[in-house]
């Protein structure tokens, strides 16, 4: 169900009413406390009183990651630093870091949202949960940690960096849940299998996020570990993990929309699209104090469904992400997303889900090579067998993306495993 502060279940109409009230308060708040938004609104002769409810949200300006970088470090903060009790930041690997600040109230809301998500994943106070997201400036570790403590679970703050210790403690402590990236969990399953520990774990549930993954990858994780795996979504600019999560029906991710208003936009016109239509996801933070954001463009591609879920919850659901606007590769005029490659490879039992896409330009023609890791059970030195498997994989990928690619099979355990966000693309065209 959708809950407000008094824990009363709200209908769709009641939720819309609450969102409208909070949006109006938010606009007034940022106008008087954030110079960036005040100037944006003044530039189009917009005053707080012009926003009467959700029906007026399209009048408001968008916010982008570049806006956070241009106002680095604290230009979008709405409160003085004396009221900021924690700061997180992105890695800044593709530019200047994006910095976000939290008041005590913000941290309370954050832990509440993560607690809702963990509850959807079946985690309770009776669970022992290993948090294997990175701690520190990255929001994953501390965000999941606080949410687990909120519901009273026993938290093991593993972080990343020592997979052998993680698997040992998973067995010794009897961990029943884990929070980490899906690619790292696949790697953990390999370690457990190699060490002969799969039949000794008590794991029941995984809460995976921080990178896109497919339904087929979920099935792979669930089969290998005999658990249920749930998709949790968030981004540091909006809050961190806990913005949305899927329930046991896996029919989309339930958004904590009493705190985050979702829009799905046409990627060209940036106008809202109908339910079920894929577009770019944008969020407006309805209750954040430290760094409130209006219509923040996430660049994640999804669709939205506001019909009630089979689980009984009435919150809006966003579909599993199709990719990102900025992760999309254009190869010889064809749009290609890493998630498409991943989904195709899961169909091939002889390979692992680990892969690398290498894009290069040869004689002014874009060339896509997919490096694929063969499963150790099928590894062979026999050239003819490898050639046949290569052709099989090339055919499967071509059927998936409508583009011919070159596949290079690599030996087991060759491709780099990631304990954080997996890197699947090397675009050499950008290195010229």
C-alpha positions as CSV (number, residue, x, y, z in Angstrom):
1,X,0.0,0.0,0.0
2,X,1.0,3.7,-0.2
3,X,1.5,5.2,3.2
4,X,1.6,8.8,4.4
5,X,3.1,9.9,7.8
6,X,0.0,8.7,9.7
7,X,0.2,5.3,8.0
8,X,-3.2,5.6,6.4
9,X,-3.5,3.8,3.0
10,X,-4.1,6.2,0.2
11,X,-6.0,5.8,-3.0
12,X,-4.7,7.1,-6.3
13,X,-6.8,10.2,-6.0
14,X,-5.5,10.8,-2.4
15,X,-1.9,10.3,-3.6
16,X,-2.3,12.8,-6.4
17,X,-3.8,15.3,-3.9
18,X,-0.9,14.8,-1.5
19,X,1.6,15.2,-4.4
20,X,0.0,18.4,-5.6
21,X,0.2,19.9,-2.1
22,X,3.8,18.9,-1.7
23,X,4.7,20.2,-5.2
24,X,3.3,23.6,-4.4
25,X,5.2,23.8,-1.1
26,X,8.4,22.6,-2.9
27,X,8.2,25.3,-5.6
28,X,7.8,28.0,-3.0
29,X,10.6,26.5,-0.9
30,X,13.2,26.4,-3.8
31,X,12.1,29.8,-5.1
32,X,13.0,31.4,-1.8
33,X,16.0,29.3,-0.9
34,X,17.8,28.3,-4.1
35,X,19.1,31.0,-6.4
36,X,19.4,28.6,-9.3
37,X,15.7,27.8,-9.3
38,X,14.6,31.4,-8.6
39,X,16.5,32.6,-11.7
40,X,15.2,29.8,-13.8
41,X,11.6,30.6,-12.9
42,X,12.1,34.4,-13.2
43,X,13.5,33.8,-16.7
44,X,10.1,32.5,-17.8
45,X,8.0,34.9,-15.6
46,X,7.0,32.1,-13.4
47,X,6.1,32.7,-9.7
48,X,5.4,30.0,-7.0
49,X,1.7,31.0,-7.0
50,X,1.4,30.0,-10.6
51,X,1.8,26.3,-9.7
52,X,-1.5,25.0,-8.4
53,X,-0.8,21.3,-8.5
54,X,0.6,18.4,-10.6
55,X,-1.3,19.7,-13.6
56,X,1.2,22.6,-13.7
57,X,4.4,20.6,-13.4
58,X,5.3,21.0,-17.1
59,X,5.6,24.7,-16.5
60,X,8.6,24.1,-14.3
61,X,12.2,23.9,-15.6
62,X,14.2,20.7,-15.8
63,X,17.3,20.0,-13.8
64,X,20.3,18.0,-15.2
65,X,23.5,16.5,-13.9
66,X,25.3,19.4,-15.6
67,X,23.4,21.8,-13.4
68,X,24.8,20.1,-10.3
69,X,28.3,20.3,-11.8
70,X,28.0,23.9,-12.8
71,X,26.9,24.9,-9.3
72,X,29.6,22.7,-7.6
73,X,29.8,22.1,-4.7
74,X,26.9,23.6,-2.8
75,X,25.1,25.8,-5.2
76,X,21.8,23.8,-5.2
77,X,21.7,23.4,-1.5
78,X,18.5,24.9,0.0
79,X,19.8,25.1,3.6
80,X,23.0,26.4,5.2
81,X,25.8,23.9,5.8
82,X,25.0,24.0,9.5
83,X,21.9,22.0,8.8
84,X,23.6,19.5,6.5
85,X,24.5,16.4,8.5
86,X,25.9,14.3,5.7
87,X,27.4,14.7,2.2
88,X,27.6,12.2,-0.6
89,X,29.1,12.6,-4.1
90,X,29.5,10.8,-7.3
91,X,32.9,9.5,-8.4
92,X,33.3,12.3,-10.9
93,X,34.9,9.9,-13.4
94,X,33.1,11.5,-16.4
95,X,33.5,15.1,-15.1
96,X,33.3,17.1,-11.9
97,X,31.6,15.2,-9.1
98,X,28.0,15.8,-8.3
99,X,27.6,16.7,-4.6
100,X,24.4,16.1,-2.5
101,X,23.6,17.0,1.1
102,X,21.2,15.6,3.6
103,X,19.5,17.1,6.6
104,X,18.5,14.9,9.5
105,X,14.9,14.9,8.1
106,X,16.3,13.8,4.7
107,X,18.1,10.8,6.3
108,X,15.0,9.8,8.1
109,X,13.0,9.8,4.9
110,X,15.8,7.9,3.1
111,X,15.9,5.1,5.7
112,X,12.1,4.9,5.6
113,X,12.1,4.5,1.8
114,X,14.8,1.9,1.8
115,X,13.0,0.0,4.6
116,X,9.9,-0.1,2.4
117,X,12.0,-1.6,-0.4
118,X,13.6,-4.2,1.8
119,X,10.2,-5.2,3.2
120,X,9.0,-5.7,-0.4
121,X,12.0,-8.0,-0.9
122,X,10.9,-10.1,2.1
123,X,13.5,-8.8,4.6
124,X,12.4,-8.4,8.2
125,X,13.9,-7.9,11.7
126,X,14.6,-11.7,11.7
127,X,17.1,-11.5,8.9
128,X,20.9,-11.1,8.8
129,X,21.8,-9.0,5.8
130,X,25.2,-8.4,4.3
131,X,25.5,-5.0,2.7
132,X,28.0,-5.4,-0.1
133,X,27.6,-2.1,-1.8
134,X,30.5,0.4,-1.4
135,X,30.5,2.6,1.7
136,X,31.7,6.1,1.7
137,X,30.8,8.9,-0.7
138,X,28.8,6.3,-2.8
139,X,25.2,6.2,-1.5
140,X,24.7,2.5,-1.8
141,X,26.3,1.2,1.3
142,X,25.1,3.7,3.9
143,X,21.7,3.9,2.3
144,X,21.0,0.2,2.4
145,X,22.6,0.0,5.8
146,X,20.2,2.6,7.4
147,X,17.2,1.0,5.8
148,X,18.0,-2.4,7.1
149,X,18.6,-1.0,10.6
150,X,15.2,0.8,10.3
151,X,13.4,-2.5,10.0
152,X,15.5,-4.1,12.8
153,X,17.5,-6.5,10.6
154,X,21.0,-7.5,11.7
155,X,23.4,-5.7,9.4
156,X,26.8,-7.0,8.3
157,X,28.6,-4.0,6.7
158,X,30.7,-6.0,4.3
159,X,31.2,-3.2,1.7
160,X,33.4,-4.5,-1.2
161,X,37.0,-5.6,-1.7
162,X,37.2,-9.0,0.0
163,X,34.9,-11.5,-1.7
164,X,36.5,-14.5,0.1
165,X,35.8,-13.0,3.5
166,X,32.3,-12.2,2.4
167,X,31.5,-15.8,1.4
168,X,33.1,-17.1,4.6
169,X,31.0,-14.8,6.7
170,X,27.9,-15.6,4.6
171,X,28.3,-19.2,5.8
172,X,29.6,-18.6,9.3
173,X,27.0,-15.9,10.2
174,X,24.1,-17.6,8.4
175,X,23.3,-14.5,6.3
176,X,19.8,-14.7,4.9
177,X,19.9,-11.6,2.7
178,X,22.4,-9.6,0.7
179,X,22.4,-6.1,-0.9
180,X,24.9,-5.6,-3.8
181,X,25.2,-5.1,-7.5
182,X,23.8,-7.9,-9.6
183,X,27.1,-8.4,-11.5
184,X,28.9,-8.7,-8.1
185,X,26.4,-11.2,-6.9
186,X,27.0,-13.4,-10.0
187,X,30.7,-13.3,-9.1
188,X,29.9,-14.2,-5.5
189,X,28.0,-17.2,-6.8
190,X,31.1,-18.3,-8.7
191,X,33.2,-18.0,-5.6
192,X,30.8,-20.0,-3.6
193,X,30.7,-22.7,-6.2
194,X,34.5,-22.8,-6.5
195,X,34.8,-23.1,-2.7
196,X,32.1,-25.8,-2.5
197,X,30.0,-23.6,-0.2
198,X,26.7,-23.4,-2.2
199,X,25.0,-26.1,-0.1
200,X,26.1,-24.4,3.2
201,X,24.5,-20.9,2.7
202,X,21.2,-19.8,4.2
203,X,20.7,-16.9,1.7
204,X,17.0,-16.3,0.8
205,X,16.9,-12.9,-0.7
206,X,19.0,-10.4,-2.7
207,X,18.4,-6.7,-3.2
208,X,20.4,-5.7,-6.3
209,X,20.8,-2.3,-7.8
210,X,23.3,0.4,-8.9
211,X,23.5,-0.9,-12.5
212,X,21.0,-2.1,-15.1
213,X,20.2,-5.8,-15.4
214,X,17.8,-8.0,-17.2
215,X,15.1,-10.4,-16.2
216,X,17.2,-13.2,-17.6
217,X,20.1,-12.1,-15.4
218,X,17.7,-12.2,-12.4
219,X,16.7,-15.8,-13.3
220,X,20.4,-16.7,-13.6
221,X,21.1,-15.4,-10.1
222,X,18.0,-17.0,-8.6
223,X,18.8,-20.4,-10.2
224,X,22.5,-20.4,-9.1
225,X,21.8,-19.4,-5.5
226,X,18.3,-20.7,-5.1
227,X,17.1,-17.3,-3.8
228,X,14.7,-14.5,-4.8
229,X,16.4,-11.4,-6.3
230,X,14.8,-8.0,-6.2
231,X,15.6,-4.9,-8.2
232,X,16.1,-1.7,-6.1
233,X,16.6,1.7,-7.8
234,X,17.9,5.0,-6.8
235,X,20.4,7.7,-7.7
236,X,22.4,9.9,-5.5
237,X,21.1,13.2,-7.0
238,X,17.5,12.3,-6.0
239,X,18.4,10.4,-2.8
240,X,20.2,7.1,-3.2
241,X,18.9,3.5,-3.2
242,X,15.2,3.3,-2.2
243,X,13.5,5.5,-4.7
244,X,11.8,2.3,-6.1
245,X,11.9,-1.5,-5.8
246,X,10.0,-4.4,-7.2
247,X,7.8,-6.7,-5.1
248,X,7.4,-10.5,-5.3
249,X,5.5,-10.2,-8.6
250,X,8.4,-8.5,-10.4
251,X,5.9,-6.5,-12.5
252,X,7.7,-3.2,-12.3
253,X,9.4,-1.2,-9.5
254,X,7.1,0.5,-7.0
255,X,8.1,4.1,-6.6
256,X,8.0,5.8,-3.2
257,X,5.9,8.5,-4.9
258,X,4.8,10.3,-1.8
259,X,8.4,11.5,-1.8
260,X,9.4,11.3,-5.5
261,X,7.1,12.3,-8.3
262,X,8.0,10.4,-11.5
263,X,7.5,11.5,-15.0
264,X,8.3,9.7,-18.2
265,X,9.3,12.0,-21.1
266,X,9.6,11.8,-24.8
267,X,13.3,11.7,-25.5
268,X,13.0,14.3,-28.2
269,X,10.2,16.7,-27.1
270,X,10.6,16.2,-23.4
271,X,6.8,16.2,-23.1
272,X,5.2,13.6,-20.8
273,X,4.2,10.4,-22.6
274,X,1.3,8.1,-21.9
275,X,1.4,5.2,-19.5
276,X,3.2,2.2,-21.0
277,X,5.3,4.3,-23.5
278,X,9.0,4.2,-23.0
279,X,10.8,7.5,-22.4
280,X,13.3,9.2,-20.2
281,X,12.5,9.1,-16.4
282,X,12.5,12.4,-14.5
283,X,12.0,12.9,-10.7
284,X,10.8,15.8,-8.6
285,X,11.8,15.4,-4.9
286,X,8.6,16.3,-3.0
287,X,10.0,16.3,0.5
288,X,13.8,16.8,0.4
289,X,15.2,19.7,2.4
290,X,19.0,19.6,1.7
291,X,19.1,19.6,-2.1
292,X,15.5,19.5,-3.5
293,X,15.4,18.9,-7.2
294,X,12.7,19.8,-9.7
295,X,12.1,17.5,-12.8
296,X,15.6,16.0,-12.6
297,X,16.4,14.1,-15.8
298,X,17.8,10.8,-14.9
299,X,18.6,9.7,-18.5
300,X,17.2,6.2,-17.6
301,X,14.7,4.8,-20.1
302,X,11.6,3.2,-18.8
303,X,7.8,3.3,-18.8
304,X,5.2,3.9,-16.1
305,X,2.2,2.0,-14.9
306,X,-0.2,3.5,-12.3
307,X,-2.6,0.6,-12.2
308,X,-2.8,-1.4,-8.9
309,X,-0.3,-4.3,-8.6
310,X,-1.3,-7.9,-7.8
311,X,0.5,-7.5,-4.5
312,X,-2.1,-4.9,-3.4
313,X,0.2,-1.9,-3.5
314,X,-1.3,1.1,-5.3
315,X,2.0,3.0,-5.9
316,X,3.1,3.8,-9.5
317,X,5.5,1.3,-11.0
318,X,8.3,1.9,-13.4
319,X,9.3,-0.9,-15.8
320,X,12.7,-2.6,-15.8
321,X,15.1,-0.1,-17.5
322,X,15.6,-0.5,-21.2
323,X,19.0,1.3,-20.9
324,X,20.1,4.9,-20.6
325,X,20.0,7.8,-23.0
326,X,23.7,8.3,-22.5
327,X,24.6,4.6,-22.5
328,X,23.1,4.1,-25.9
329,X,25.6,3.3,-28.6
330,X,24.9,4.2,-32.2
331,X,26.6,1.7,-34.4
332,X,26.2,2.2,-38.1
333,X,22.9,4.0,-37.5
334,X,21.5,1.3,-35.1
335,X,20.8,2.1,-31.5
336,X,22.4,-0.6,-29.2
337,X,22.1,-0.9,-25.4
338,X,24.3,-3.1,-23.2
339,X,21.1,-4.7,-21.8
340,X,20.3,-6.1,-25.2
341,X,23.6,-7.8,-25.4
342,X,23.2,-9.2,-21.9
343,X,19.7,-10.5,-22.6
344,X,21.0,-12.3,-25.8
345,X,24.0,-13.9,-24.0
346,X,21.9,-15.4,-21.3
347,X,20.2,-17.5,-24.0
348,X,23.6,-19.1,-24.7
349,X,24.3,-21.8,-22.0
350,X,27.9,-22.2,-23.0
351,X,28.9,-18.7,-21.8
352,X,28.8,-16.7,-18.6
353,X,26.9,-13.4,-18.2
354,X,30.2,-11.5,-18.2
355,X,31.0,-9.6,-21.4
356,X,32.7,-6.5,-22.8
357,X,31.6,-4.4,-25.7
358,X,34.4,-2.8,-27.7
359,X,33.5,-0.2,-30.3
360,X,36.1,1.0,-32.8
361,X,36.2,2.8,-36.1
362,X,38.0,1.0,-39.0
363,X,38.2,2.6,-42.4
364,X,35.5,5.1,-41.3
365,X,33.2,2.2,-40.4
366,X,32.0,1.6,-36.9
367,X,32.8,-2.0,-35.7
368,X,31.4,-3.6,-32.6
369,X,33.3,-6.5,-31.0
370,X,31.7,-8.5,-28.1
371,X,34.2,-10.2,-25.9
372,X,32.4,-13.2,-24.3
373,X,33.6,-15.4,-21.5
374,X,33.1,-19.1,-22.0
375,X,31.7,-21.2,-19.1
376,X,34.4,-23.4,-17.7
377,X,32.2,-26.5,-18.2
378,X,32.4,-25.9,-22.0
379,X,35.9,-24.7,-22.3
380,X,37.9,-26.6,-25.0
381,X,41.1,-26.0,-27.0
382,X,39.4,-27.5,-30.1
383,X,39.3,-24.7,-32.7
384,X,36.4,-26.1,-34.7
385,X,34.2,-26.2,-31.6
386,X,35.1,-22.6,-30.7
387,X,34.4,-21.4,-34.2
388,X,31.0,-23.0,-34.2
389,X,30.2,-21.4,-30.8
390,X,31.4,-18.0,-32.0
391,X,29.1,-18.2,-35.0
392,X,26.2,-19.3,-32.8
393,X,26.7,-16.3,-30.5
394,X,27.1,-13.9,-33.4
395,X,23.8,-15.1,-34.8
396,X,22.0,-14.7,-31.4
397,X,23.2,-11.2,-31.0
398,X,22.4,-10.2,-34.5
399,X,18.9,-11.5,-34.0
400,X,18.6,-9.4,-30.8
401,X,20.0,-6.0,-32.1
402,X,19.6,-6.3,-35.9
403,X,23.3,-5.7,-36.4
404,X,26.2,-7.9,-37.4
405,X,28.9,-8.0,-34.7
406,X,32.3,-9.7,-34.2
407,X,32.4,-12.1,-31.2
408,X,35.6,-13.0,-29.5
409,X,35.5,-15.9,-27.0
410,X,37.8,-15.5,-24.0
411,X,38.9,-18.1,-21.5
412,X,37.0,-18.6,-18.2
413,X,37.7,-16.0,-15.4
414,X,39.4,-13.7,-18.0
415,X,37.1,-10.7,-18.0
416,X,37.4,-8.3,-15.0
417,X,34.9,-8.8,-12.2
418,X,33.5,-5.7,-10.6
419,X,32.5,-5.3,-7.0
420,X,30.8,-2.0,-7.8
421,X,29.1,-1.0,-11.0
422,X,30.0,-3.2,-13.8
423,X,31.7,-1.6,-16.9
424,X,30.6,-3.2,-20.1
425,X,31.5,-0.7,-22.8
426,X,34.8,0.5,-24.2
427,X,34.2,3.1,-26.9
428,X,37.5,3.7,-28.6
429,X,35.9,6.2,-31.0
430,X,35.9,8.6,-28.1
431,X,39.6,8.2,-27.5
432,X,40.6,9.5,-31.0
